[in-house]
């Protein structure tokens, strides 16, 4: 049974993995034996991330590109295929956040959030899928959010982008499942990351989250790795178009 979860030597691209949650996800897959390609826009940050994993003895490569730039994506995916190996697992993780009341939300920030969080996943998958179609195998995991399902004040554009990513996951399934490609999503609840540290440090918000979450606490990012490994491996071969919330039960409670 454990062989069903094997990802050894599978070439895996994790977008937005030069730091934060993406780096933790990449670390987890590399630790499971995958040959991970890290991605980011800043060359110094990307190289530092690669060095940190290589120092652990993990097999990592890098791909410097912006998930909103179709040309950069096309060239990078082609290089991965020709120089590293067949891309079998794609994790669409790149994302940003900006908080403000909706009536005051800057238009440029709205567009940036939608471009990176939603359009970026479409553009990267669009370039990777033809290779997967030709081999008739592949795994795509979109990193959605608790806000794919629930709203909260000051983050409506983020919720819109992650809700859109949920439906894009289902749309990808409908179009691509016939090629033996499985496309699923993970919806993290409140995890302690660089993006959420200020919220965790706010005593009132921290108390509210712990009270609102049935598990009574924030998540550790490493607790996402089980779901990620499942969706990346043969264990999920007949699961498609699904969103798994890893949220301590928050979506189950009123």
PLY file of the C-alpha trace (Angstrom):
ply
format ascii 1.0
element vertex 254
property float x
property float y
property float z
element edge 253
property int vertex1
property int vertex2
end_header
0.00 0.00 0.00
2.80 2.45 0.77
3.97 2.20 -2.85
0.80 4.06 -3.85
2.19 7.17 -2.15
5.59 6.96 -3.82
6.77 10.16 -5.59
10.46 9.26 -5.81
12.29 10.89 -8.73
9.13 12.50 -10.10
9.89 15.94 -11.52
7.74 18.42 -9.61
7.30 22.16 -10.12
6.08 24.22 -7.15
5.31 27.82 -8.08
5.98 30.57 -5.57
8.33 28.29 -3.65
11.29 30.54 -2.95
9.97 31.23 0.55
7.00 30.81 2.89
4.41 28.10 2.47
5.61 27.20 -1.03
9.11 26.44 0.23
7.68 24.21 2.96
5.60 22.31 0.40
8.62 21.93 -1.86
10.73 20.74 1.06
8.11 18.12 1.91
7.93 16.72 -1.62
11.71 16.73 -1.98
12.01 14.94 1.36
9.64 12.28 -0.02
12.04 11.75 -2.92
10.60 13.98 -5.63
12.94 15.97 -7.85
11.62 19.43 -7.07
11.91 22.54 -9.21
11.62 25.71 -7.13
10.09 28.82 -8.69
10.18 32.51 -7.90
10.68 35.95 -9.44
13.66 37.10 -7.38
16.90 35.33 -8.38
18.66 35.90 -5.05
15.73 34.61 -2.98
15.28 31.65 -5.30
18.93 30.63 -5.14
18.96 30.98 -1.36
15.92 28.68 -1.14
17.54 26.11 -3.42
20.72 26.19 -1.35
18.77 25.68 1.88
17.22 22.48 0.51
20.39 21.26 -1.18
22.19 21.60 2.15
19.72 19.03 3.50
20.76 16.65 0.74
17.57 17.17 -1.26
17.41 17.09 -5.07
16.28 20.54 -6.23
16.44 22.66 -9.36
15.25 26.22 -10.01
13.05 27.93 -12.60
13.09 31.73 -12.53
9.85 33.08 -13.98
6.83 35.25 -13.22
3.56 33.28 -13.19
1.81 36.19 -14.92
4.20 36.20 -17.91
3.16 33.63 -20.52
6.41 33.83 -22.46
8.58 33.25 -19.40
6.40 30.32 -18.36
6.54 28.70 -21.80
10.34 28.89 -21.93
10.76 27.60 -18.38
8.44 24.62 -18.81
10.21 23.71 -22.06
13.59 23.88 -20.27
12.34 21.69 -17.43
11.13 19.11 -19.93
14.33 19.12 -21.98
16.98 19.53 -19.27
15.51 18.10 -16.07
12.91 15.53 -17.08
9.22 14.97 -17.74
7.12 17.22 -15.52
4.73 14.91 -13.69
3.54 17.04 -10.77
2.60 20.72 -10.82
1.75 22.57 -7.61
0.18 25.97 -8.29
1.04 27.73 -5.06
2.05 31.29 -6.07
-0.17 33.82 -4.38
-0.32 37.22 -2.71
-2.59 39.04 -0.28
-3.58 42.67 0.27
-6.04 43.76 2.94
-8.34 46.78 2.71
-12.06 47.57 2.91
-13.61 46.63 -0.41
-14.94 50.12 -1.12
-11.41 51.47 -0.72
-9.58 48.65 -2.50
-7.10 49.96 -5.12
-7.86 48.75 -8.62
-4.23 47.91 -9.32
-4.06 45.70 -6.22
-7.30 43.95 -7.26
-5.83 43.15 -10.67
-2.51 42.03 -9.19
-4.20 39.57 -6.82
-6.37 38.09 -9.59
-3.42 37.93 -11.99
-1.11 36.06 -9.62
-3.54 33.94 -7.59
-5.89 32.88 -10.39
-4.60 33.70 -13.87
-1.12 32.53 -12.90
-2.40 29.02 -12.14
-4.17 28.94 -15.51
-1.11 30.10 -17.44
1.31 27.66 -15.83
-1.05 24.69 -16.16
-1.80 25.63 -19.77
1.90 25.28 -20.66
2.47 22.12 -18.61
-0.59 20.16 -19.72
0.34 19.48 -23.38
3.36 17.51 -22.16
1.20 15.62 -19.67
-1.42 14.94 -22.35
1.21 13.39 -24.60
2.32 11.02 -21.83
-1.26 10.49 -20.60
-0.34 11.10 -16.98
0.09 14.03 -14.63
-0.92 15.60 -11.33
-1.91 19.22 -10.78
-2.52 20.49 -7.26
-3.91 24.00 -6.87
-3.40 25.64 -3.48
-6.75 27.21 -2.72
-7.80 28.52 0.69
-10.40 28.53 3.41
-11.50 31.69 1.58
-12.39 29.56 -1.45
-15.52 28.84 0.58
-15.86 31.54 3.26
-15.50 35.30 3.23
-14.02 37.71 5.74
-13.83 41.49 5.93
-11.00 43.30 4.07
-9.99 40.32 1.87
-12.78 40.12 -0.72
-10.41 40.17 -3.73
-8.33 37.37 -2.23
-11.48 35.35 -1.59
-12.63 36.03 -5.15
-9.32 34.77 -6.52
-9.35 31.63 -4.38
-13.02 30.95 -5.09
-12.18 31.27 -8.77
-9.28 28.86 -8.32
-11.68 26.31 -6.82
-13.86 26.50 -9.92
-10.82 26.51 -12.21
-9.79 23.24 -10.55
-13.13 21.74 -11.48
-12.94 23.16 -14.99
-9.46 21.70 -15.47
-10.82 18.33 -14.34
-13.67 18.42 -16.84
-11.33 19.26 -19.73
-8.26 17.19 -18.81
-9.32 14.12 -16.81
-9.73 12.19 -20.08
-5.95 12.39 -20.51
-5.40 10.62 -17.17
-4.46 13.90 -15.50
-5.75 14.43 -11.98
-6.39 18.02 -10.91
-7.29 18.63 -7.28
-6.94 21.40 -4.72
-5.98 21.88 -1.10
-7.71 24.54 0.99
-5.57 25.52 3.97
-7.28 27.05 6.97
-5.35 29.38 9.25
-1.70 28.35 9.26
1.21 30.27 10.74
3.17 31.59 7.73
4.93 34.77 6.69
1.64 35.99 5.22
-0.35 35.41 8.43
2.24 36.17 11.13
0.81 39.63 11.83
-2.62 38.10 12.35
-1.20 35.47 14.69
0.55 38.21 16.66
-2.73 40.08 17.16
-4.07 38.75 20.51
-7.72 39.45 19.64
-7.51 37.78 16.24
-5.52 34.85 17.63
-8.15 34.27 20.31
-10.94 34.51 17.72
-9.29 32.00 15.35
-8.58 29.50 18.12
-12.18 29.81 19.32
-13.62 29.59 15.81
-11.57 26.50 14.85
-12.84 23.22 16.38
-9.25 22.00 16.76
-8.66 25.05 18.95
-5.41 26.17 17.33
-3.62 27.39 14.21
-2.17 24.86 11.80
1.49 24.04 11.30
2.32 24.26 7.56
3.85 20.78 7.68
0.35 19.48 8.39
-0.46 20.19 4.73
2.10 17.68 3.49
-0.09 14.61 3.93
-2.77 15.98 1.63
-0.12 17.18 -0.82
1.58 13.78 -0.99
-1.80 12.08 -1.44
-2.80 14.27 -4.37
0.69 13.98 -5.89
0.77 10.18 -5.88
-1.03 7.18 -7.40
-3.15 7.00 -4.25
-5.40 9.71 -5.75
-5.63 8.32 -9.30
-9.46 8.21 -9.30
-9.97 11.48 -7.45
-10.44 14.51 -9.67
-11.76 18.04 -9.41
-11.93 17.96 -5.63
-11.02 20.53 -2.97
-9.79 19.13 0.34
-9.91 21.58 3.24
-7.12 21.19 5.79
-8.50 23.60 8.34
-8.87 22.05 11.78
-12.61 21.74 11.14
-13.41 25.43 10.66
-15.57 24.85 7.54
-17.58 22.24 9.48
-18.69 24.60 12.23
-21.06 27.55 12.47
0 1
1 2
2 3
3 4
4 5
5 6
6 7
7 8
8 9
9 10
10 11
11 12
12 13
13 14
14 15
15 16
16 17
17 18
18 19
19 20
20 21
21 22
22 23
23 24
24 25
25 26
26 27
27 28
28 29
29 30
30 31
31 32
32 33
33 34
34 35
35 36
36 37
37 38
38 39
39 40
40 41
41 42
42 43
43 44
44 45
45 46
46 47
47 48
48 49
49 50
50 51
51 52
52 53
53 54
54 55
55 56
56 57
57 58
58 59
59 60
60 61
61 62
62 63
63 64
64 65
65 66
66 67
67 68
68 69
69 70
70 71
71 72
72 73
73 74
74 75
75 76
76 77
77 78
78 79
79 80
80 81
81 82
82 83
83 84
84 85
85 86
86 87
87 88
88 89
89 90
90 91
91 92
92 93
93 94
94 95
95 96
96 97
97 98
98 99
99 100
100 101
101 102
102 103
103 104
104 105
105 106
106 107
107 108
108 109
109 110
110 111
111 112
112 113
113 114
114 115
115 116
116 117
117 118
118 119
119 120
120 121
121 122
122 123
123 124
124 125
125 126
126 127
127 128
128 129
129 130
130 131
131 132
132 133
133 134
134 135
135 136
136 137
137 138
138 139
139 140
140 141
141 142
142 143
143 144
144 145
145 146
146 147
147 148
148 149
149 150
150 151
151 152
152 153
153 154
154 155
155 156
156 157
157 158
158 159
159 160
160 161
161 162
162 163
163 164
164 165
165 166
166 167
167 168
168 169
169 170
170 171
171 172
172 173
173 174
174 175
175 176
176 177
177 178
178 179
179 180
180 181
181 182
182 183
183 184
184 185
185 186
186 187
187 188
188 189
189 190
190 191
191 192
192 193
193 194
194 195
195 196
196 197
197 198
198 199
199 200
200 201
201 202
202 203
203 204
204 205
205 206
206 207
207 208
208 209
209 210
210 211
211 212
212 213
213 214
214 215
215 216
216 217
217 218
218 219
219 220
220 221
221 222
222 223
223 224
224 225
225 226
226 227
227 228
228 229
229 230
230 231
231 232
232 233
233 234
234 235
235 236
236 237
237 238
238 239
239 240
240 241
241 242
242 243
243 244
244 245
245 246
246 247
247 248
248 249
249 250
250 251
251 252
252 253
